[in-house]
């Protein structure tokens, strides 16, 4: 942590928050983190927001009576001069999206950036702090009931530590990425992370997160209808969706739809009272009104790799091996270079893929293509995997 960093007392009033935001708006970047509880609710319950630049840091109490968060939310989603820095910011971004309908922009996620620095695919915050700053964090306050008031000093110090450490780490990361010329590697990742569509949680798309191997339009249409129904029930009661009904219960209902409401008493995972009550009646209505899933919405086949039989699957395995070797040589997380399903598509003959473009092509795509097209072989020399060209191509 910077010795010169000024740490404010917990902010609980609008004027202090507005002044802070005016100062932060003049910074090139701010580091943001949130504490929330979501075990027993549908909407995450926002309990604390921490924010810092290179000079000052503060925690803000969103539960304080009368506090107006507008200047803070405007800084996050309306001001595109200031870079917003998060670590593994998915849930923080979801919270901001719930409050504003927008996502922070421009965006930098230190967990994603760590992939380009060879620190692994999903480095945890405390490991990052230890690697970059050599500081061991006190994890004692992690499992805190952040909704309880008053928060004690240790909790607030712990929470603010998240942004002060990150504020020290971010410029170092930037410098390393600049020196190694890898900043541009992260552009699509950061863009995908900042896409507001990822956080909209549309009830109509809720079914896509539930595993059901069926390809029958009637079954999937029912799944879509009852997953959307569950989403709306969970929102209106502010309960976690699993508290309404579990995923496997929905899959079961979609596959074996009850004919009448009384049949609900025999469905595993539902309370027998649903056979008579209002929620059971609403579920039956959702099932009755379900329409077969249109062709355009059918999920891609698991075997969407055209003609990827046993041989193709072996080729995909070879590509995974090549990816391991190449990502180790380049000291970068494999996932940043190529995703597993893209390797399978390459093996099946698809050529319009991110790995065949730009830096990914140089590091991996070029060799992957040569391997698939029979111009490259694996061999072992001195106990190390090496690639060798088969026809005098590049090695």
N, C-alpha and C positions, 0 to 999 in steps of 0.2 A: 504494500500500500504506500502511496506517496506521503511523505512526511508533511508536505505542504497542503495536502487535501483538506478542505474544510468540510466537516460533517455537521449538518444541521440537526437540531432536535426534530422529533417527529412532527410533520406538518399536518395540522388539523383544521386550518382555516383558509378560506378562499384567497384572501389578500396575499398571504405569504406564498401560497402556491402560484398565484399569477405572477408575482415578482420573480420567483425562481424560474418560471417558464420563460419569462422575458429574457433573463440572462442566458439560460440554456439555448435559447433560439439563436444566439450569436455564436454558438460553438460549432466546429465542423462536425462533431459527433456527440451523441449521448448514448450511454449504456443503460439498458432497461431490464428489469426483472420484476416478477410479480409473485406474491404468495396467495394461494387460494385454497379453498376446500371444495371437494366435489364428491366425496364418498356417498353422501346421502341426498344429493340434489341432481337435477338434470343440468341446470345452468351452473357453471363453476361460480362459487361464491367468492368474489374478489375481496381479499382481506388487507392487502398491502401492496403498494407500488414503490419500487426503489428506482431511483434515477441518478445518474452521475455524469459529469464530463471530466476533463482532466484536472479541474480545480476544486469542484465541490460535489457533495453527494447528499441525498436526503431520502428518507422514507416518507411516504404520503399515506395517510389513513383514509381510504375511500369510504369507511363506515362512519366517519366523523359527521355529526349533525351539520346540515347546512353547507357542507363543502361542495364547491362547484368544480368539477374535474375538467370543464371545457377547455381551459388553456392548455392543460396537459394533453388531452386527446387531440387538440388541434396541432400541437407540436409533433405528435406521433403520426397523424394521418394527413394533415393538410400542408405541412411544411416540408417541401422536398429539397431544401438546402441542407438540412441536417441529417446526417447518416444515423440510422438507429441500429445499435449493436445489441444482439441477444446471444445467449448460449442455449442451444437446443430450444429455440423460441416457439415451437409449434403451439404449445398450450397458451403461452402469453399472447401470441398473435390471435388465437381463437377468442380470447377474452376481449382484446381490443376490437375484434370484428363484431362480437356480440354487442359491444357498446356503441359502435359507430357505423357498422356495415362496411367498413373499409379496413385495409391492413396497413401497418406502418410502411412508409416508403421514403427514401431508399433504405435497403435493408442489408445487414451483414450479420451472419450467424457464425460464431466462433467454432461451433461444433462442426459445421460444414467446412469451414476454412481449414480446420485441423486435418481433414481428409487430404487436402492438397499438400500438407506438410508431413505426411507419413505418420501421423499420430493415431491412425486407426479410424474405423468407420463411425463409431459413436462414442468418442471419448467423453467420459463423465466430467462434470464441472470440477470436482475436487482433484481428479487426476490432471486436468489441464492446468490448474493453479500450481500443483506440485511440479509438473514438468516445466512450465514457463517461468515460475517465480520462486520455486523451491520452498513454498510455504505449505505446511500441513494444516488443513482446516479443522476447526472444532466442529464435529458433526452433531454435537449434542442437541442443538436447537432445531434440528431438521424435522423431527417428528413432533411438531408443535401444533396445538389447536390455534391456528392463526385467527380464528373468528372470535376468540375470547378477548374481552377487554377488562382491565387494561393490559396491554402487552408490556412485558418487563424489559428492562434495558438490555439484557442479554439477547433476547429474541430480536430486538430492533438492531442491535450491533451485528448480530449474525446475518440478518437480512441485508443490511447495508454493505456488509463485507462482500456479498455477491457482486455488487456493481463496482465497488472500489477496486477489487482485484481485477475484474474484467476490463476496467478502464486502464489499468496498467498493462494488461496482456494485449489488448487490441492493437495499439501502435506497434508493438514488437512483431505481432503477426503480420501486420501490413508491411512492415519493413522486410520481413523474410519473404513474403509473397512477391514483393517488388523485386528483391534481389534475385530470386529464382525465376522471375518472369511468369509466375503462376496465377497471378490475380485474375486474369481473364478466364482461367480454367473454371472459375466458380460462378461465372455469370448465369448460365442456365439454371444451376442449382438454386442460387439466391432468387432468381426470377420465379422458379416453381414454388419456392417456399412462400414468396410474397403474393402469390395469386389468390385474390379474395375468394375465388370459387372453391378453393380447398377448405374454406372455413364456414361456408354457408350452411352445411348440414341440411340439405333439402330433404324433407320427408320422402319425396318421390324417389330419391336415390338411396334411401336407407337400406333397401333390400340388397344392394350390391356388396354390403359388408357382411352378409350372412352366407355361410357355406351351405350350398344345397346342390348336389351334383346333377340334378335332373336337367334335361333339355326340353321338357314339355312346356309349351307356351301357357297352358292352363295353370300348371303348377307354379311356374315362375310369376305369372300374372297375379295369382293369389298371394304369393310371397311378397310381391311389390306392394299390393294393397294392404296386407296386414302389417308389414313393416312400417309403412307410412302412417297407418292407424296408431301403431304403438308409439311412434315418434311424437305424434300430436298429443296422445294421452300423457306421455311422460312430460312433455312441455307444460301442458295445462296444469298438471299436478306438481310440477317441479320435482319429479322423482327420477332416479337413474332408470334408463330404459329397461335394464335387466330386472328392476323391481316390478315393472308391469308384467313382463313375461320374458323368459330367456330366449336366446337365439334358437336353441335346438327345439324349443316348444313351437316357435313360429314355423320352423322348417317342417315339423311334424304336422301342424295344422294345414300348411300349404299342400303337403303330400296326401294327407288323409282328411279332407275337410269334413267337419261334422255337418249332418243334415239339418238338425234342429238344435236349439239352444240347450235343451236338456242333455244332449250328448257331451257338452263341455265338461260335465262332472267326471267323464272317463278319460279326459286328456291329461297325460302326465305333465306335471309342472304348473297346472292351473288349480286355483282353489275351487273346491266343489261348489262354493257359493255362486260362481260364475254361471252355473246352470240356471239361476233365477234372476241375478242382479242386472243393473243397468250397464255395467262395463261389459258383461257377457253379451248383452243385447247389441251393444255398439260393435263388438268384435264380429258377431254374426252378420250384421249389416255390411261391414267391410268385406267379409268373405262373399256375401251374396252379390255385392256390386262389383267384385273383381272381374276384370276382363283379361282374356289371354294376352300375354306379352307380345307386342308387335315385333316382327322380324328385326327391325332396325335397333331394338333394344336388347336383343339376345346377347348374352355374354360371349366373348371370344371362346372358341373351343379350347379346352386344355391342350388338345392336339392340333392347335391352329397352325403348327409348323407344317406347312404343306409337305406331305410325303416324308416327314421326319420319322422314319422307322427305326429299327435297331441301329443301323449304320449311322443315321443322322444323330441319334442320341449319343453314340460314341464320339462322333466328331465334336458335338457340343461339349462333351467331357474334355476332349483335347483342348478345345478353346478355353475352357475354364483353367486348365493347367497352364496354358500360355499366358492367360491373364494374371495368374498368380506370379509367374516368373517376371513378366513385364512390370507389374505393379510394384513388385519388390525391388527390381532394378531402378525404377523411377522414384521409389519411396513415396508412393501415393496410394490411398485406399482404393482397392479394386472397384468398388461401387461407383466411384467418381468417373472411372473410365468406361465401364460397360455394365449393364444389368444382365442377370442370368437369362431372362427371356429374350433379350436382344442377341445373345450368343446363339440361342436356339434358332432364331430367325435367320441369322447369318448362315448357320449350318444348313438351313432349308432353302437358301438361295436368295433371301431378301437382301437388297443392297442399299436401301434408303434408310440408313441407320446413323445415329450420332457418332458411333465409333469410327465411321469411315470419313470423318470430317475434322478439319482443324487439328488441334493438339492431340486429340484422341487418336487420330489417324497416324500421326508421327510415332506416338508411343506404342500403339497397340494395333490399330486397325490395319495398317500396312501388312504386318506380319500375320494377322488373323486371316486376312484375305489370301495371302500367299499359302497359308496352311490349308485353308479350305479348297483352294484351287490346285493343290498338289505341288506347289513350288517350294515348300519348306518342310524340313523334317526336324524332329527332336533327336538329340543324342546326349550322352553323358560323357563329359571330359573332366578328368581330375575331380570326380565327385560333384561336379556342378552341371545342372541342366543347361544345354546350349542349343540354339537353333542353327541349322545349316541349310543353305540354299541348295536345291536339288539340280538346278540347271545353270549354275554360274550367276544366278541373280544376286541381289544384295544379301549379305549374311545377317 
